[in-house]
Amino acid sequence: MENIDLLKRLCETPGVPGREERVRALIEKEVKGLFDSVETDALGSLICRRSPRGGKKGGKSGKPTRVMLLCHMDEIGFYVSSIDKNGYLWLNPAGGFDPRNLFSRRVTVVTGGGDLAGVMNPGGRPVHISSAKDREKVPEVKEFFVDIGFPAADVRKRVKIGDYVVMNEPAIEIGNKVVSKALDNRVACWLGIESIRKLDASGKGHSCEVVVAFTTQEEVGLRGAKTASHAVAPDIGLGIDVTLSCDTPGVPEEEMVTRQGAGFGLHIKDSSFIADHRLVDEIESLAKKSRIPYQRTILAAGGQDGAAAQQAAAGARAVGIVVGTRYIHTVTEMIDKKDLYAARDILASYIATVA
């Protein structure tokens, strides 16, 4: 039985850039027994290491090849930047938002004293008293505020500048899809765990050293991946992430990036890196041999943690393994379970084959 419950729990756990500790704690419990060592670095990334287990010993240098999977834990969200005299919370974004997706949202305000429910709306007149011109305007992100329903004095007792806000939406399954906030990038966290479980279940072992890094602050500049990659110094970096799936009305076919249900994405290029062509060919050949569905992907803009591994210290060969996601950076992010399982399977198969 596939562990979709774990993905749901990961998605529903709040963790914006710089405040991933609750996601990290969930992962720490899940990975017990899977790794030889688990440690948290200065930026909060969780570094999980496995020595070779079976297979040939050592790469060309006599040392095992070090393969690093980079799976960022953070989701886009906000920090409370101001509390006005009426008790409304004003926000500073941590990650990229399209304001068209922020109207009338239920949110969770995470404070030192516990989680608080709230609602997010932009300032301005509601529909019954607004003009036609008012309704044409799309507010900027800075115009949105949060109302937690308490008098101003109580709000100031409960909320501090620097507390953070995430969307409040449950993860659900519809058809063969999973829909949730924060699939970007709890999908990768799931893959970092479940690919190792799949590898163990196969009984194949691996001759490489495996490091799974659950990284911080990707949404604001690959920050955790940069420091983790410098510390690990991988030979091969696998950037695990979501990517666009624009197989939806209103988008030209040439801008689709991925089609849902067609398999994992073999990620070749984006704004942050260009994949090692040898790795692309190796993984493509393995996918064909193993009958794991895949599709090649190039993203016109955006970046991912594989770039940090590629550029750390003396550098590494790197490639992306991604899962196409519809409606990205919204509360209705959608993946196809077939693509998710294909990504898990290619990761487990690839790790088992690295010399």
C-alpha positions as CSV (number, residue, x, y, z in Angstrom):
1,M,0.0,0.0,0.0
2,E,1.4,3.4,-1.0
3,N,2.1,5.8,1.9
4,I,0.0,8.8,0.8
5,D,-0.9,9.5,4.4
6,L,2.7,10.6,4.9
7,L,2.5,13.0,2.0
8,K,-0.7,14.5,3.5
9,R,0.9,14.9,6.9
10,L,3.9,16.6,5.3
11,C,1.8,19.0,3.3
12,E,-0.4,19.9,6.3
13,T,2.5,20.7,8.6
14,P,3.4,24.4,8.5
15,G,7.0,25.5,7.6
16,V,7.9,28.6,5.8
17,P,11.6,29.5,4.8
18,G,13.5,29.8,8.0
19,R,10.9,28.1,10.1
20,E,11.0,24.5,8.9
21,E,11.4,22.9,12.4
22,R,8.0,21.2,12.5
23,V,8.5,19.6,9.1
24,R,12.0,18.5,10.2
25,A,10.7,17.0,13.4
26,L,8.1,14.9,11.4
27,I,10.8,13.7,9.0
28,E,13.2,12.8,11.9
29,K,10.6,10.4,13.2
30,E,9.9,8.9,9.8
31,V,13.5,8.2,9.0
32,K,14.5,6.4,12.1
33,G,16.3,3.2,11.1
34,L,16.8,4.3,7.5
35,F,20.1,6.0,7.9
36,D,23.4,5.6,9.7
37,S,23.5,9.2,10.9
38,V,21.0,12.1,11.1
39,E,22.1,15.6,12.0
40,T,20.8,19.1,11.7
41,D,23.1,21.8,10.4
42,A,23.4,25.5,11.3
43,L,20.7,26.5,8.8
44,G,18.3,23.8,9.9
45,S,18.7,21.3,7.1
46,L,18.4,17.7,8.1
47,I,21.4,15.7,6.7
48,C,20.8,11.9,6.6
49,R,23.7,9.6,5.6
50,R,23.9,6.0,4.6
51,S,27.2,4.1,4.0
52,P,27.3,1.5,1.2
53,R,25.2,-1.6,1.8
54,G,26.1,-4.4,-0.5
55,G,27.3,-4.2,-4.1
56,K,30.8,-3.3,-5.4
57,K,33.0,-1.3,-3.1
58,G,34.3,2.0,-4.2
59,G,34.2,4.2,-7.3
60,K,37.1,5.0,-9.6
61,S,39.1,6.6,-6.7
62,G,38.6,3.7,-4.4
63,K,36.1,5.6,-2.4
64,P,32.4,5.2,-2.7
65,T,30.6,7.6,-5.0
66,R,28.7,10.1,-2.9
67,V,25.2,10.7,-4.1
68,M,23.2,13.5,-2.6
69,L,19.4,13.9,-2.9
70,L,18.3,17.5,-2.1
71,C,14.7,17.8,-0.9
72,H,13.6,21.2,0.4
73,M,11.3,21.4,3.3
74,D,10.0,24.9,3.1
75,E,6.7,26.2,1.6
76,I,5.9,29.7,0.5
77,G,4.3,31.8,3.3
78,F,4.5,35.0,5.2
79,Y,6.0,36.6,8.2
80,V,4.0,39.0,10.4
81,S,5.6,42.4,9.8
82,S,3.2,44.7,11.6
83,I,0.1,44.7,13.8
84,D,-2.0,47.8,13.4
85,K,-4.1,49.6,16.0
86,N,-7.2,47.6,15.1
87,G,-5.4,44.3,15.4
88,Y,-5.0,43.4,11.8
89,L,-1.8,41.6,10.8
90,W,0.2,42.9,7.9
91,L,2.6,40.6,6.2
92,N,6.0,40.2,4.5
93,P,6.1,37.4,1.9
94,A,8.7,34.5,2.1
95,G,8.5,33.1,-1.4
96,G,6.8,34.1,-4.7
97,F,3.0,34.7,-4.7
98,D,0.6,35.6,-7.4
99,P,-1.9,38.0,-5.6
100,R,-4.7,36.7,-7.8
101,N,-4.5,33.5,-5.7
102,L,-4.7,35.2,-2.3
103,F,-8.3,36.4,-2.1
104,S,-10.5,35.2,0.7
105,R,-8.1,32.6,2.1
106,R,-8.2,30.8,5.4
107,V,-4.8,30.8,7.0
108,T,-2.9,29.6,10.1
109,V,-0.9,32.0,12.1
110,V,1.9,30.1,13.9
111,T,2.9,31.7,17.2
112,G,5.0,30.7,20.2
113,G,1.8,30.1,22.1
114,G,0.1,27.9,19.4
115,D,-1.6,28.0,16.1
116,L,-4.3,30.6,15.4
117,A,-6.9,30.5,12.7
118,G,-7.3,33.6,10.5
119,V,-8.6,34.9,7.3
120,M,-6.7,36.8,4.6
121,N,-8.2,39.5,2.4
122,P,-7.0,42.7,0.6
123,G,-7.9,46.1,1.9
124,G,-10.7,47.8,0.0
125,R,-14.5,47.8,-0.5
126,P,-16.4,44.5,-0.7
127,V,-18.5,43.7,-3.7
128,H,-21.7,45.3,-2.5
129,I,-20.2,48.8,-2.2
130,S,-17.4,48.7,-4.8
131,S,-17.5,50.3,-8.2
132,A,-16.8,48.5,-11.4
133,K,-13.4,50.2,-11.5
134,D,-12.6,49.0,-8.0
135,R,-13.4,45.4,-9.1
136,E,-10.9,45.6,-12.0
137,K,-7.9,46.2,-9.8
138,V,-5.7,43.2,-8.7
139,P,-4.2,44.2,-5.3
140,E,-0.5,43.8,-4.7
141,V,0.7,41.3,-2.1
142,K,1.5,44.0,0.3
143,E,-2.2,45.0,0.4
144,F,-3.4,41.8,2.0
145,F,-3.9,41.5,5.7
146,V,-5.0,38.8,8.2
147,D,-7.9,39.0,10.6
148,I,-7.7,36.5,13.5
149,G,-11.0,37.7,15.1
150,F,-9.8,39.0,18.4
151,P,-9.8,42.6,19.8
152,A,-6.6,44.5,19.1
153,A,-5.3,44.2,22.7
154,D,-5.7,40.4,22.6
155,V,-4.1,40.2,19.2
156,R,-1.0,41.9,20.5
157,K,-0.8,39.5,23.4
158,R,-1.1,36.4,21.1
159,V,0.9,37.5,18.0
160,K,4.4,38.9,17.7
161,I,6.3,40.5,14.8
162,G,8.1,37.5,13.2
163,D,5.4,34.9,13.7
164,Y,4.5,33.3,10.5
165,V,1.5,32.5,8.3
166,V,0.6,29.7,6.0
167,M,-2.5,28.8,4.0
168,N,-4.9,26.5,5.9
169,E,-6.1,23.8,3.4
170,P,-6.3,20.0,3.9
171,A,-4.6,17.6,1.5
172,I,-7.2,15.5,-0.4
173,E,-7.2,12.8,-3.1
174,I,-9.4,13.3,-6.1
175,G,-9.4,10.7,-8.9
176,N,-5.7,9.7,-9.3
177,K,-4.5,13.0,-8.0
178,V,-3.4,14.5,-4.7
179,V,-4.3,18.2,-4.2
180,S,-2.9,20.3,-1.4
181,K,-1.0,23.4,-0.5
182,A,2.8,22.8,-0.1
183,L,3.2,19.9,-2.5
184,D,6.0,22.2,-3.5
185,N,8.1,20.7,-2.0
186,R,6.8,18.2,0.4
187,V,6.6,15.9,-2.6
188,A,10.4,15.8,-2.5
189,C,10.4,15.2,1.3
190,W,8.2,12.2,0.6
191,L,10.5,11.0,-2.2
192,G,13.6,11.4,0.0
193,I,12.0,9.0,2.5
194,E,10.0,6.6,0.3
195,S,12.8,6.1,-2.3
196,I,15.1,4.7,0.5
197,R,12.3,2.5,1.7
198,K,11.7,1.2,-1.8
199,L,15.5,0.6,-2.2
200,D,15.5,-1.5,1.1
201,A,12.4,-3.4,0.0
202,S,14.1,-4.3,-3.2
203,G,16.9,-6.0,-1.4
204,K,19.4,-4.8,-3.9
205,G,21.6,-2.7,-1.6
206,H,23.9,0.1,-3.0
207,S,27.6,0.5,-3.4
208,C,27.5,4.4,-3.2
209,E,27.3,6.6,-0.2
210,V,23.8,8.1,0.0
211,V,23.1,11.5,1.6
212,V,19.5,12.7,1.7
213,A,19.4,16.4,2.6
214,F,16.1,17.8,3.6
215,T,17.0,21.5,3.1
216,T,15.8,24.9,4.3
217,Q,15.0,28.2,2.6
218,E,14.9,27.0,-1.0
219,E,12.0,29.3,-1.8
220,V,14.1,32.4,-1.0
221,G,17.3,31.4,-2.8
222,L,18.4,27.8,-2.3
223,R,20.1,28.9,0.9
224,G,20.0,25.6,2.9
225,A,21.0,23.6,-0.1
226,K,24.1,25.8,-0.6
227,T,25.5,25.3,2.9
228,A,24.5,21.6,3.0
229,S,26.1,20.9,-0.4
230,H,29.4,22.6,0.7
231,A,29.4,20.4,3.8
232,V,28.6,17.1,2.0
233,A,30.7,17.8,-1.2
234,P,28.7,15.3,-3.3
235,D,30.0,13.6,-6.5
236,I,26.5,13.5,-7.9
237,G,23.6,15.8,-6.9
238,L,20.0,14.9,-7.5
239,G,17.7,17.9,-7.2
240,I,14.3,16.6,-6.1
241,D,11.4,19.0,-6.7
242,V,8.2,19.7,-8.4
243,T,7.9,21.5,-11.7
244,L,5.2,23.0,-13.8
245,S,2.5,20.9,-15.4
246,C,0.6,23.4,-17.6
247,D,-1.4,20.7,-19.4
248,T,-4.5,22.8,-18.7
249,P,-6.8,25.2,-20.7
250,G,-5.3,28.6,-21.7
251,V,-1.6,27.4,-22.0
252,P,0.0,26.7,-25.4
253,E,1.2,23.1,-25.7
254,E,4.8,24.3,-26.2
255,E,4.7,25.9,-22.7
256,M,3.2,22.8,-21.0
257,V,6.6,21.7,-19.5
258,T,5.1,18.3,-18.3
259,R,1.9,16.4,-18.9
260,Q,0.4,14.7,-15.9
261,G,0.4,11.0,-15.8
262,A,3.3,10.7,-18.3
263,G,5.9,9.9,-15.7
264,F,8.5,11.6,-13.6
265,G,10.3,14.6,-15.1
266,L,14.0,14.2,-16.1
267,H,14.9,17.8,-15.5
268,I,17.5,19.2,-17.9
269,K,17.6,23.0,-17.5
270,D,16.1,26.0,-15.7
271,S,17.4,29.4,-14.7
272,S,19.7,28.0,-12.0
273,F,21.5,25.1,-13.7
274,I,22.0,22.9,-16.7
275,A,22.0,19.2,-16.0
276,D,25.0,16.9,-16.7
277,H,24.2,15.4,-20.0
278,R,25.8,12.0,-19.0
279,L,23.5,11.8,-16.0
280,V,20.5,12.6,-18.2
281,D,21.4,9.8,-20.5
282,E,22.1,7.3,-17.7
283,I,18.8,7.9,-16.0
284,E,16.9,7.9,-19.2
285,S,18.5,4.6,-20.2
286,L,17.6,3.1,-16.8
287,A,14.0,4.4,-16.9
288,K,13.6,2.7,-20.3
289,K,15.2,-0.5,-19.1
290,S,13.0,-0.6,-16.0
291,R,9.9,0.5,-17.8
292,I,9.5,3.5,-15.5
293,P,7.5,6.3,-17.4
294,Y,9.3,9.6,-17.7
295,Q,9.4,12.8,-19.7
296,R,12.3,15.2,-20.3
297,T,11.7,18.7,-18.9
298,I,13.1,22.2,-19.3
299,L,11.7,25.1,-17.3
300,A,12.0,28.6,-18.8
301,A,12.4,30.3,-15.4
302,G,12.9,29.3,-11.8
303,G,15.5,27.2,-10.0
304,Q,16.0,24.2,-7.7
305,D,18.4,22.7,-5.2
306,G,20.3,20.7,-7.7
307,A,22.0,23.9,-8.8
308,A,23.5,24.3,-5.3
309,A,24.9,20.8,-5.4
310,Q,26.4,21.4,-8.8
311,Q,28.2,24.6,-7.8
312,A,29.3,23.7,-4.3
313,A,33.0,23.5,-3.5
314,A,34.8,21.8,-6.4
315,G,31.4,21.1,-8.1
316,A,29.3,18.0,-8.8
317,R,27.5,16.4,-11.6
318,A,23.8,17.2,-11.2
319,V,20.4,16.5,-12.6
320,G,16.8,17.0,-11.5
321,I,14.2,14.4,-10.8
322,V,10.9,16.3,-10.7
323,V,7.1,15.7,-10.5
324,G,4.8,17.8,-12.7
325,T,2.4,19.9,-10.6
326,R,-0.6,21.9,-11.8
327,Y,-1.6,25.2,-10.2
328,I,1.8,25.6,-8.5
329,H,2.1,28.1,-5.7
330,T,-1.6,27.9,-4.9
331,V,-3.6,25.9,-2.3
332,T,-4.8,23.7,-5.2
333,E,-1.4,22.3,-6.2
334,M,-2.1,19.0,-8.0
335,I,0.1,16.0,-8.8
336,D,-0.7,12.6,-10.4
337,K,0.2,9.7,-8.2
338,K,1.5,7.8,-11.2
339,D,4.2,10.5,-11.6
340,L,5.0,10.5,-7.9
341,Y,5.5,6.7,-7.9
342,A,7.6,6.9,-11.0
343,A,9.9,9.4,-9.4
344,R,10.3,7.2,-6.3
345,D,11.0,4.2,-8.4
346,I,13.7,5.8,-10.6
347,L,15.4,7.2,-7.5
348,A,15.5,3.8,-5.8
349,S,16.7,2.1,-9.1
350,Y,19.3,4.7,-9.8
351,I,20.9,4.6,-6.3
352,A,21.1,0.8,-6.6
353,T,23.1,1.1,-9.8
354,V,25.7,3.8,-9.0
355,A,29.2,2.3,-8.9
